[in-house]
Amino acid sequence: MIPLLAACSAAGVIGNFLLLPALPDVARSYAVPTPQAQLTVTVYLVAFAIGVLLSGPLADRYGRKPLLAGGMLVAALASILALIAPNFSGFIVARFVQGIGAATGVTVSRATVGDLFAGSELARKIATLTMAMVTGTAMSPYLGGLIAENLGWRNGFWFLFAGSLLIGVAVLRYLPETRQTHGADNSFTKLWRESLAVVSQPVFLAYVVQAGMVYALFLVFISVAPFVMATSLGRRPSDFGIYYLLLSIGYFLGNLYVSRARATVSATKLMTRGLGLQLVFSIVALVFALLGFVDPVYIFGAQFPLCIGQGLALPNIMARGVSLAPDYTGVASSVMGFGQIALSAVCLQFMSFAPIDSWIPILSFCVVVAAIAWLAALLLQRAKGPEMQNA
């Protein structure tokens, strides 16, 4: 079941990352400026956030299996729509539909493991899902670059169509239903009340900010980096895919440590140290750029330990947030995922107007959001007091 859930989670990420190296080609194909080309990523993320927000409560009401299968089949249909889109507006609509469908994979997969596990074991299972997801998605930017260079960037959507269709069929055939009602009220009124109750918790909002800043740093960097590499360094789309592998390996290693960590290891310490690594090496990368060391080997080399820190922090952040609503894990997963992705989408569109002829704007952004995440963790520790230190 875990590999199948990981595939569901990976589908949404691949749908976004496969296109990243080809964004300059998208801009040229539709004769649109850079901010408008990046809108294809932003629209996907906005739709993804909406899908995340809706799919959790729907999964709590109707079950995990129908939401996962339906979402994957919708994503497959949207890939065909993107292939036949006659203009940029039609392409944007297809990306929106694709994001809505793919969003179910991330949210409902987390809710499913939330049905079966709790506490540190839940964090380890989320880390295991993430490792499998990273393994599947690490090659997607490189593959997207190769497709764009050799077959044309549109052909990447045939790959997305086939993958989403196969996953949807596998869910229908092999995934058991894990939702346990135990007589719980799963009406939409009750689910709305539960959503409001979760959002009203300051601790939950702190976890959302942490998760949002971690994801925003990662997403904005990998979205802007292809433009910087193409504009200021004259690199090919596939070059970015190769360097992206380094980031994936770092994130994989961080999650691997969490998945193997003993129950006696403090989740709070893992989060704080991970966010500390993220802050320190975002500063290191900026210093490299300011000193003139602008080759990707320096910038991505600093991002490698940064991503290890993200792998240490994010599974524990997500597990703690989901565990705040044990009877409605779909609701908690949706609200947290929506906040995380919405913050990232806003940051991405904001940074689309930054200059792309230098590393300095994007790396300065990374330092700011890393500092916000680290400070949120420190404030959360103080607010919860000594009992959280051993949690």
GIWOVEN-V371113 format. One record per residue. N is the residue number from 1. RES is the residue in one small letter. SS is DSSP state (h for helix, s for strand, l for the rest). OMEGA is omega in radians with two decimals (999 if undefined). Layout:
# GIWOVEN-V371113
<<N;RES;SS;OMEGA> <N;RES;SS;OMEGA>>
This chain:
# GIWOVEN-V371113
<<1;m;l;-3.09> <2;i;h;3.08> <3;p;h;3.13> <4;l;h;3.08> <5;l;h;3.10> <6;a;h;3.11> <7;a;h;3.08> <8;c;h;3.12> <9;s;h;-3.07> <10;a;h;-3.07> <11;a;h;-3.13> <12;g;h;-3.13> <13;v;h;3.12> <14;i;h;3.12> <15;g;h;3.11> <16;n;h;-3.00> <17;f;h;-3.11> <18;l;h;-3.09> <19;l;h;-3.00> <20;l;h;-3.11> <21;p;l;-3.08> <22;a;l;-3.11> <23;l;h;3.05> <24;p;h;3.10> <25;d;h;3.09> <26;v;h;3.13> <27;a;h;-3.14> <28;r;h;-3.09> <29;s;h;-3.10> <30;y;h;3.12> <31;a;l;3.13> <32;v;l;3.12> <33;p;l;-3.07> <34;t;h;-3.14> <35;p;h;-3.14> <36;q;h;3.08> <37;a;h;3.11> <38;q;h;3.07> <39;l;h;3.10> <40;t;h;3.08> <41;v;h;-3.12> <42;t;h;3.13> <43;v;h;3.09> <44;y;h;-3.12> <45;l;h;3.11> <46;v;h;3.09> <47;a;h;3.11> <48;f;h;3.13> <49;a;h;3.10> <50;i;h;3.11> <51;g;h;3.08> <52;v;h;-3.11> <53;l;h;-3.07> <54;l;h;-2.97> <55;s;h;3.14> <56;g;h;3.08> <57;p;h;3.11> <58;l;h;3.10> <59;a;h;3.05> <60;d;h;-3.11> <61;r;h;-3.00> <62;y;h;3.14> <63;g;l;-3.10> <64;r;h;-3.00> <65;k;h;-3.12> <66;p;h;3.13> <67;l;h;3.14> <68;l;h;-3.12> <69;a;h;3.14> <70;g;h;-3.14> <71;g;h;3.14> <72;m;h;-3.14> <73;l;h;3.05> <74;v;h;3.10> <75;a;h;3.10> <76;a;h;3.12> <77;l;h;-3.12> <78;a;h;3.10> <79;s;h;3.08> <80;i;h;3.10> <81;l;h;3.11> <82;a;h;3.13> <83;l;h;-3.05> <84;i;h;-3.11> <85;a;l;-3.07> <86;p;l;-3.11> <87;n;l;-3.07> <88;f;h;3.12> <89;s;h;3.10> <90;g;h;3.11> <91;f;h;3.11> <92;i;h;3.11> <93;v;h;3.13> <94;a;h;3.11> <95;r;h;3.12> <96;f;h;3.13> <97;v;h;3.13> <98;q;h;3.13> <99;g;h;3.11> <100;i;h;-3.10> <101;g;h;-3.07> <102;a;h;-3.09> <103;a;h;-3.10> <104;t;h;-3.08> <105;g;h;-3.10> <106;v;h;-3.04> <107;t;h;-3.03> <108;v;h;3.06> <109;s;h;3.09> <110;r;h;3.11> <111;a;h;-3.13> <112;t;h;3.10> <113;v;h;3.05> <114;g;h;3.06> <115;d;h;-2.94> <116;l;h;-3.04> <117;f;l;-3.14> <118;a;l;3.02> <119;g;h;-3.11> <120;s;h;3.10> <121;e;h;3.08> <122;l;h;3.11> <123;a;h;-3.14> <124;r;h;3.12> <125;k;h;3.08> <126;i;h;3.09> <127;a;h;3.11> <128;t;h;3.06> <129;l;h;-3.09> <130;t;h;3.10> <131;m;h;3.12> <132;a;h;3.11> <133;m;h;-3.14> <134;v;h;3.10> <135;t;h;-3.14> <136;g;h;-3.06> <137;t;h;-3.08> <138;a;l;-3.09> <139;m;l;-3.00> <140;s;h;3.08> <141;p;h;3.11> <142;y;h;3.10> <143;l;h;3.10> <144;g;h;3.09> <145;g;h;3.12> <146;l;h;3.12> <147;i;h;-3.13> <148;a;h;-3.08> <149;e;h;-2.98> <150;n;h;-3.06> <151;l;l;-3.02> <152;g;l;-2.97> <153;w;h;-3.12> <154;r;h;-3.08> <155;n;h;3.03> <156;g;h;-3.12> <157;f;h;2.98> <158;w;h;3.08> <159;f;h;-3.14> <160;l;h;3.11> <161;f;h;-3.10> <162;a;h;-3.12> <163;g;h;-3.14> <164;s;h;-3.14> <165;l;h;-3.13> <166;l;h;3.14> <167;i;h;3.13> <168;g;h;3.11> <169;v;h;3.13> <170;a;h;3.10> <171;v;h;3.14> <172;l;h;-3.04> <173;r;h;-2.91> <174;y;h;-3.01> <175;l;l;3.05> <176;p;l;3.06> <177;e;l;-3.07> <178;t;l;-3.11> <179;r;l;3.11> <180;q;l;-3.06> <181;t;l;-3.10> <182;h;l;3.12> <183;g;l;-3.11> <184;a;l;3.10> <185;d;l;-3.13> <186;n;l;3.06> <187;s;l;3.14> <188;f;h;3.09> <189;t;h;3.13> <190;k;h;3.13> <191;l;h;3.08> <192;w;h;3.11> <193;r;h;3.12> <194;e;h;3.11> <195;s;h;3.12> <196;l;h;3.14> <197;a;h;3.12> <198;v;h;-3.10> <199;v;h;-3.09> <200;s;l;-3.14> <201;q;l;3.13> <202;p;h;3.14> <203;v;h;3.13> <204;f;h;3.13> <205;l;h;3.09> <206;a;h;3.09> <207;y;h;3.11> <208;v;h;3.13> <209;v;h;3.12> <210;q;h;-3.12> <211;a;h;3.14> <212;g;h;-3.13> <213;m;h;3.10> <214;v;h;-3.10> <215;y;h;3.13> <216;a;h;3.12> <217;l;h;-3.11> <218;f;h;-3.03> <219;l;h;-3.12> <220;v;h;-3.14> <221;f;h;-3.07> <222;i;h;3.09> <223;s;h;-3.09> <224;v;h;-3.07> <225;a;h;3.12> <226;p;h;3.12> <227;f;h;3.12> <228;v;h;-3.12> <229;m;h;-3.14> <230;a;h;-3.04> <231;t;h;-3.02> <232;s;h;-3.09> <233;l;l;3.12> <234;g;l;-3.12> <235;r;l;3.11> <236;r;l;3.10> <237;p;h;-3.10> <238;s;h;3.09> <239;d;h;3.10> <240;f;h;3.13> <241;g;h;3.13> <242;i;h;3.14> <243;y;h;3.11> <244;y;h;3.10> <245;l;h;3.14> <246;l;h;3.11> <247;l;h;3.14> <248;s;h;3.13> <249;i;h;3.12> <250;g;h;3.13> <251;y;h;3.09> <252;f;h;-3.11> <253;l;h;3.09> <254;g;h;3.10> <255;n;h;3.11> <256;l;h;3.12> <257;y;h;3.13> <258;v;h;-3.09> <259;s;h;-3.12> <260;r;h;-3.06> <261;a;l;3.09> <262;r;l;-3.13> <263;a;l;-3.13> <264;t;l;3.13> <265;v;l;-3.09> <266;s;l;3.08> <267;a;h;3.12> <268;t;h;3.12> <269;k;h;3.10> <270;l;h;3.12> <271;m;h;-3.08> <272;t;h;3.13> <273;r;h;3.11> <274;g;h;3.12> <275;l;h;3.05> <276;g;h;3.06> <277;l;h;3.14> <278;q;h;-3.11> <279;l;h;-3.08> <280;v;h;-3.03> <281;f;h;2.94> <282;s;h;3.06> <283;i;h;3.12> <284;v;h;-3.14> <285;a;h;3.12> <286;l;h;3.12> <287;v;h;3.07> <288;f;h;-3.11> <289;a;h;-3.14> <290;l;h;-3.14> <291;l;l;3.09> <292;g;l;3.09> <293;f;l;-2.97> <294;v;l;3.08> <295;d;l;-3.12> <296;p;h;-3.12> <297;v;h;3.10> <298;y;h;-3.07> <299;i;h;-3.14> <300;f;h;3.05> <301;g;h;3.08> <302;a;h;3.13> <303;q;h;-3.10> <304;f;h;3.08> <305;p;h;3.06> <306;l;h;-3.14> <307;c;h;3.00> <308;i;h;3.10> <309;g;h;3.10> <310;q;h;3.10> <311;g;h;3.07> <312;l;h;-2.97> <313;a;h;-2.90> <314;l;h;3.13> <315;p;h;3.12> <316;n;h;3.09> <317;i;h;-3.11> <318;m;h;-3.14> <319;a;h;3.12> <320;r;h;3.13> <321;g;h;-3.14> <322;v;h;-3.08> <323;s;h;3.13> <324;l;h;3.07> <325;a;h;-3.00> <326;p;l;-3.14> <327;d;l;-3.12> <328;y;l;-3.08> <329;t;h;3.09> <330;g;h;3.11> <331;v;h;-3.11> <332;a;h;3.12> <333;s;h;3.14> <334;s;h;-3.08> <335;v;h;-3.14> <336;m;h;3.12> <337;g;h;3.12> <338;f;h;3.13> <339;g;h;3.14> <340;q;h;-3.07> <341;i;h;3.14> <342;a;h;3.08> <343;l;h;-3.14> <344;s;h;-3.12> <345;a;h;3.11> <346;v;h;3.13> <347;c;h;-3.12> <348;l;h;-3.12> <349;q;h;3.07> <350;f;h;-3.10> <351;m;h;3.11> <352;s;l;3.12> <353;f;l;3.12> <354;a;l;3.10> <355;p;l;-3.12> <356;i;l;3.13> <357;d;l;-3.11> <358;s;l;3.07> <359;w;l;-2.91> <360;i;h;3.14> <361;p;h;-3.09> <362;i;h;-3.14> <363;l;h;3.03> <364;s;h;3.06> <365;f;h;-3.14> <366;c;h;3.13> <367;v;h;-3.10> <368;v;h;-3.08> <369;v;h;3.07> <370;a;h;3.11> <371;a;h;3.12> <372;i;h;3.14> <373;a;h;-3.13> <374;w;h;3.12> <375;l;h;3.09> <376;a;h;3.11> <377;a;h;3.13> <378;l;h;3.13> <379;l;h;3.12> <380;l;h;3.11> <381;q;h;3.14> <382;r;h;-3.11> <383;a;h;-3.09> <384;k;h;3.05> <385;g;l;-3.03> <386;p;h;-3.08> <387;e;h;-3.14> <388;m;h;-3.06> <389;q;l;-3.12> <390;n;l;-3.07> <391;a;l;999>>
